[in-house]
Amino acid sequence: MKLHLTQAAGNQLITGHAPEWVEVNAQRYHGSLLVLPNLLVTDWQVADFDALTVADFERIAELAPEVVLLGTGDKHRFIHPRLTTSLTARGIPVECMTTAAACRTYNILMAEDRHVAAALLVNPAAS
């Protein structure tokens, strides 16, 4: 699915997605990634939802976002609170949703100048 926004003002904009890829600023990525308005992290080495660890969320907490949108893949799933203690301790909420919903929501919040982080689980084998 292609996503459209009139302008990104130099920010990281999610321009499309499918189960096996996410497109940021018209560049396609085939693995899980972290997207913030001013930063794109392509080496977020999370294979799938069941592989998420406390360390994965500690890495996000170090980026100090205002809110985290966790894109859980094709299915809406909820994470165990013990995984996000580093975020909770800093008062950073985590919203779980499908990756497609996280992409759309990220663009809306980013366009509102919010310091949002989209933690997107992408399954390159989903094709």
C-alpha positions as CSV (number, residue, x, y, z in Angstrom):
1,M,0.0,0.0,0.0
2,K,1.2,3.5,-0.9
3,L,0.8,6.2,1.7
4,H,0.6,9.9,0.7
5,L,1.4,13.1,2.6
6,T,2.0,16.4,1.0
7,Q,5.4,16.9,2.5
8,A,7.7,15.5,5.1
9,A,9.7,18.7,5.7
10,G,13.0,16.8,5.8
11,N,11.7,14.1,8.2
12,Q,11.5,10.3,7.8
13,L,8.2,9.6,6.0
14,I,6.7,6.2,5.6
15,T,5.7,6.2,1.9
16,G,4.5,2.6,1.5
17,H,4.3,-0.8,3.2
18,A,3.5,-4.5,2.6
19,P,4.0,-7.5,4.9
20,E,7.5,-8.1,3.6
21,W,8.7,-4.5,3.3
22,V,8.4,-0.9,4.5
23,E,9.2,2.1,2.3
24,V,10.7,5.2,4.0
25,N,11.2,8.3,1.8
26,A,10.7,6.1,-1.3
27,Q,13.5,3.6,-0.2
28,R,12.3,0.1,0.4
29,Y,13.5,-1.9,3.5
30,H,13.0,-5.7,3.9
31,G,13.7,-6.0,7.6
32,S,12.5,-4.7,10.9
33,L,13.3,-1.1,11.6
34,L,12.8,1.9,13.8
35,V,11.5,5.1,12.3
36,L,11.6,8.5,14.0
37,P,11.2,11.9,12.4
38,N,14.9,12.6,12.5
39,L,16.3,9.1,12.4
40,L,16.0,5.8,10.6
41,V,17.5,2.7,12.3
42,T,17.8,-0.2,9.8
43,D,19.8,-2.5,12.0
44,W,17.0,-3.2,14.5
45,Q,17.6,-7.0,14.4
46,V,14.2,-8.3,15.4
47,A,13.1,-11.3,13.4
48,D,9.5,-11.4,14.6
49,F,7.1,-10.7,17.4
50,D,8.1,-13.7,19.5
51,A,11.8,-12.7,19.3
52,L,11.3,-9.3,21.0
53,T,13.5,-8.8,24.1
54,V,13.9,-6.3,26.9
55,A,17.1,-5.1,25.1
56,D,15.1,-4.3,22.0
57,F,13.0,-1.8,23.9
58,E,15.9,-0.4,25.9
59,R,17.4,0.6,22.5
60,I,14.2,2.4,21.7
61,A,14.1,4.1,25.2
62,E,17.6,5.5,24.5
63,L,16.2,7.4,21.6
64,A,13.7,9.2,24.0
65,P,10.6,9.3,21.9
66,E,7.4,10.8,23.1
67,V,5.4,7.6,22.2
68,V,6.3,4.3,20.6
69,L,4.1,2.6,18.0
70,L,4.9,-1.1,17.8
71,G,3.9,-2.5,14.5
72,T,3.4,-6.2,15.3
73,G,3.1,-7.5,11.7
74,D,-0.1,-8.7,10.1
75,K,-1.8,-9.5,13.4
76,H,-2.6,-7.2,16.2
77,R,-0.7,-8.6,19.3
78,F,0.1,-7.2,22.7
79,I,3.5,-7.4,24.3
80,H,4.1,-8.4,27.9
81,P,4.7,-5.3,30.1
82,R,8.0,-6.7,31.4
83,L,9.5,-6.1,28.0
84,T,8.9,-2.4,28.1
85,T,10.0,-1.5,31.6
86,S,12.7,0.8,30.3
87,L,10.1,2.8,28.4
88,T,7.6,2.7,31.3
89,A,10.2,4.0,33.7
90,R,10.7,7.0,31.5
91,G,7.0,7.7,31.0
92,I,7.0,6.6,27.4
93,P,3.8,4.8,26.3
94,V,3.8,1.9,23.9
95,E,0.9,1.4,21.5
96,C,0.6,-2.0,19.9
97,M,-1.1,-2.3,16.5
98,T,-0.6,-4.0,13.1
99,T,2.4,-2.8,11.2
100,A,0.1,-1.2,8.6
101,A,-1.7,0.8,11.3
102,A,1.6,1.8,12.9
103,C,2.8,3.1,9.5
104,R,-0.3,5.2,9.0
105,T,-0.4,6.5,12.6
106,Y,3.3,7.3,12.5
107,N,2.8,9.6,9.5
108,I,0.0,11.4,11.2
109,L,1.9,12.0,14.4
110,M,5.1,12.9,12.6
111,A,3.1,15.5,10.5
112,E,1.9,17.0,13.8
113,D,5.6,17.5,14.8
114,R,5.4,14.8,17.5
115,H,8.6,12.9,18.4
116,V,7.1,9.5,17.7
117,A,9.0,6.2,17.1
118,A,7.6,3.5,14.9
119,A,9.1,0.1,15.8
120,L,8.1,-1.9,12.8
121,L,8.3,-5.7,12.5
122,V,8.8,-6.6,8.9
123,N,8.8,-10.2,7.7
124,P,10.8,-10.5,4.4
125,A,9.6,-14.1,4.0
126,A,5.9,-13.0,4.0
127,S,5.7,-12.9,0.2
